[in-house]
Amino acid sequence: MKLLNKRKALVGSALILLPALAGIGLWERLPGESCPAKLAFCLGMPAAMLATYWLCLLLTFHTNRQNGQSKKALELVYWLLPFVSLFYCAGTWAVALDVELGWERLVPASLGLLFLIIGNYMPKMKQNPTLGIRLPWTLANEENWNRTHRLGGKAWVAGGLVLLLCCLLPGAAMVAGMMAAILVLAVVPCVYSYWLYRKQVRDGSWSGCLFRSKADRVVTGIVLAILAVAVVGTPVLLFTGDIHFTVGETALNIEASYWSDAEIDYADVESIEYAEDIPAGSRTNGFGSPRLSMGSFRNDAFGSYTRYAYTGCDACIVMQVKGKTVVLSGADEVATKVLYEELDSRIFG
């Protein structure tokens, strides 16, 4: 690499490592008691990002000697991962230090900006095995590559704008819109590339060799499997899942889909009340969908609290457990009221 390339790589590496330095500076305020746990928390994500960054650089510049990749596309390699690392590591520290950032709004905003940037660069990418939409049909045929990336660039710019607009939607609609937009952005360029390949074969304009090696077949199979999982798995995550409450003799057991289970000992419960129309607030950690709302939250009523609830239910049960607030709800108001009466009778009856 030229000297300027090395300088950019070093600056990018330094940006990726900044969150680790911040973690060391905030060592005493980090969660956890043991030194190994804190070290893993501080260094784990930045180290993984740095390794991925240098792998991408080495692969890109190895192929760049052969195909003369666009300079604008190469700039994306230098600065994409540092941007991602800075943003998401900053969010991690904010969660760890209990700082409110409006995380739920920042995620679609940052993804929207990211898609806008990548979409702008995508049509400028030359055919290569490391950057871009790497499918058998794009890698085997230059026309397929160019047309797929022109369409993909437009789709990603439009998707980026949609994700930015998702920030204006209420919680459940925002999550659904964000997941749907990402799914469309992943599927549309791949489907178009395959349709174009079939069209080229039919009209005799196809030139290229699919699956030059066994490794090509393996990589293609993995890519298609990931795409299939995304297509099937995203709707499943969005619209399925349940929270099961078991009112036992001495404790309430909570079994939640897609999130960690919990157990609340009745002896630790200081108070319990039934409430309605309390805004969930912003999620700082956990799982959210149009159906479920779980994890660590913050709102004006409770401050930081834990939530296991259905998004479609306006009623909830508010419990004080060892000085901390826990909010629960059933699938609807009737189920929530029944659960509240059972718990109130078991704990204080």
Secondary structure as the mmCIF struct_conf table of DSSP 4:
data_model
#
loop_
_struct_conf.conf_type_id
_struct_conf.id
_struct_conf.beg_label_comp_id
_struct_conf.beg_label_asym_id
_struct_conf.beg_label_seq_id
_struct_conf.end_label_comp_id
_struct_conf.end_label_asym_id
_struct_conf.end_label_seq_id
HELX_RH_AL_P HELX_RH_AL_P1 LEU A 3 GLY A 25
TURN_TY1_P TURN_TY1_P1 LEU A 26 LEU A 26
HELX_RH_3T_P HELX_RH_3T_P1 TRP A 27 ARG A 29
BEND BEND1 LEU A 30 PRO A 31
BEND BEND2 GLU A 33 SER A 34
HELX_RH_AL_P HELX_RH_AL_P2 CYS A 35 ASN A 67
HELX_RH_AL_P HELX_RH_AL_P3 LYS A 71 ALA A 96
TURN_TY1_P TURN_TY1_P2 LEU A 97 ASP A 98
HELX_RH_AL_P HELX_RH_AL_P4 TRP A 103 TYR A 121
HELX_RH_3T_P HELX_RH_3T_P2 MET A 122 LYS A 124
HELX_LH_PP_P HELX_LH_PP_P1 MET A 125 LYS A 126
BEND BEND3 GLN A 127 GLN A 127
BEND BEND4 PRO A 129 GLY A 132
HELX_RH_AL_P HELX_RH_AL_P5 PRO A 136 ALA A 140
HELX_RH_AL_P HELX_RH_AL_P6 GLU A 142 CYS A 166
TURN_TY1_P TURN_TY1_P3 CYS A 167 LEU A 168
BEND BEND5 LEU A 169 LEU A 169
HELX_RH_AL_P HELX_RH_AL_P7 GLY A 171 ASP A 203
TURN_TY1_P TURN_TY1_P4 GLY A 204 GLY A 204
BEND BEND6 LEU A 210 LEU A 210
BEND BEND7 SER A 213 SER A 213
HELX_RH_AL_P HELX_RH_AL_P8 LYS A 214 PHE A 239
STRN STRN1 ILE A 243 VAL A 247
BEND BEND8 GLU A 249 THR A 250
STRN STRN2 ALA A 251 ALA A 256
TURN_TY1_P TURN_TY1_P5 SER A 257 TYR A 258
BEND BEND9 TRP A 259 TRP A 259
STRN STRN3 ALA A 262 ASP A 265
HELX_RH_3T_P HELX_RH_3T_P3 TYR A 266 ASP A 268
STRN STRN4 VAL A 269 GLU A 276
BEND BEND10 ASP A 277 ASP A 277
STRN STRN5 SER A 282 GLY A 288
BEND BEND11 PRO A 290 ARG A 291
STRN STRN6 LEU A 292 ASN A 299
TURN_TY1_P TURN_TY1_P6 ASP A 300 PHE A 302
STRN STRN7 GLY A 303 TYR A 310
TURN_TY1_P TURN_TY1_P7 THR A 311 GLY A 312
STRN STRN8 ALA A 315 VAL A 321
TURN_TY1_P TURN_TY1_P8 LYS A 322 GLY A 323
STRN STRN9 LYS A 324 LEU A 328
BEND BEND12 ALA A 331 ASP A 332
HELX_RH_AL_P HELX_RH_AL_P9 GLU A 333 PHE A 348
#
